[in-house]
């Protein structure tokens, strides 16, 4: 997958997409985290979990979910 960036001269340059992370649905995230889908929607609405709106639904990049979880990881003990 590629995307275009505009050069200073006004012409597009095509560069490879850096992120090939798959998108997951709100229900898939909820299932993985063992929470309700409403909890995932609240995280998206509050800006804590980045998401892309597709039509009437949201998609979350797997990398963004990993970053979200990594930032909240604590060791018990």
ABEGO torsion letter per residue (X at the ends): XBBBBBBAAGBBBBBBBABABBBBBAAAAAAAAGBBAAAAAAAAAAGABBBBBBEABBBBBAAAAAAAAAAABBBBX
